[in-house]
Amino acid sequence: MSEPMILALTALAQTTRLQAFRLLVKSGPQGISVGSLAEQLNVPLSTLSRHLNQLQQGQLIKTWREGRHVFYATDWAGTGALLNYLTEDCCQGRVDLNTVCHNLGENQS
């Protein structure tokens, strides 16, 4: 298993990080401000910052600043790489699963 995949899976293996990631996926490309994310998760900003850092290290989210506000959104390149890694061997000859795996990749681009 490659190091980036280990980092991504490790980042998702914690409740708050998984909840944050799911909210960011739902938010789309516009993302969510860090303050709003902390409020929705009911987590202090300092704690959330550590969790978001791990998701960034796993290449699952990206961040940017607009004035005084910091935003986070899903990094679809990293998330897509993880999905591809997890599904690359899932279909091995099974036509019924091949469509599912193919659709997963298309829906994330």
N, C-alpha and C positions, 0 to 999 in steps of 0.2 A: 504494500500500500504506500502511496506517495505521501510525502510530508504535508502538502497542501490539503489533501483529503482528510488526513488525520486531524489537522487543525480545524477544518470545517465541521467534521463530525463531533469533535470535542466541544466546539463552541455551541453546538445544538443540544448537547447532552446535559443541559441544565434548564430548569423550569423557566426562570425569568428570561434567559436568553432566547429560549424557544418561543416564548410568548412575544417577546420584542420582535423577533424575526417574523413571526406570523403577522403581526400588526403592520410591519414594514412591507411585507409582500402584498397585503390587502390595500395598502395606501397608494400603490402604483408608483410611477416615476417621480411624482411631485414630492413624495416622502412625507415625513412628519418632523416637526420641530422637536428638539430634545426635551423641552419643557412639557410639551403635550404628551410625548411618549412616557415621560416619568409620571405624569398625572394619570394617564390611562392604565399604567401598570401598578400605580400606587407604590412607587419605589423612589427613594431619595436620589437626587441627581448624582451624588458622588458614587453611590452604588451602581446606578445605571451606567455611568461613564465606564466603569470597569467591565461591565457586561458588554457594552457596545464595542469596546476595544477588542475584546476576544472575538466578537463576530467579524470585526474588520480584519483581524489577523487571519481568520478563516476565509477571507475574501468573499464573504456573504453579504456585506453591506458597504455602502460608501457614505461619505459625509461631505458637506460643503457649508459655507458660511454666507449668509445674506445679511449684511449690516451687523447687528448685534445678535442675530439669531443663528443657531446651528441646526442644520437639518440632516436627517439620515434617510436613506432609501436602500432598497435591495440592489445589490450588485449582481445584475443578471448574468454577467460573464462568469463570475465565480460560482453562482448558484447553478447555472447551466452546466458548468464543468462537473460539479458534484453530482447533479442528476444524471449526466452522461456516464460518469464513473460508476454510479450505483446500478444503472440499467444496461450497460454495454453488453453484458453477457446474459441478461435475463431472458431473452427470447429464444435462444438456441434451438432453432428449427421449429418452434411452435408458432404457426401462422396466427393463431388467435391472440397471442401476446405481442406479436410483432407490431400490430397496429397500435396497441396501447403504448408501447415504448416509443414508437415513432411520433405519436401525438404528443407525448410528454415533451419531447424535444422541440417540436414546432410551437407549442403553446408558450414556451418560455423565451422565445426570441423577440 
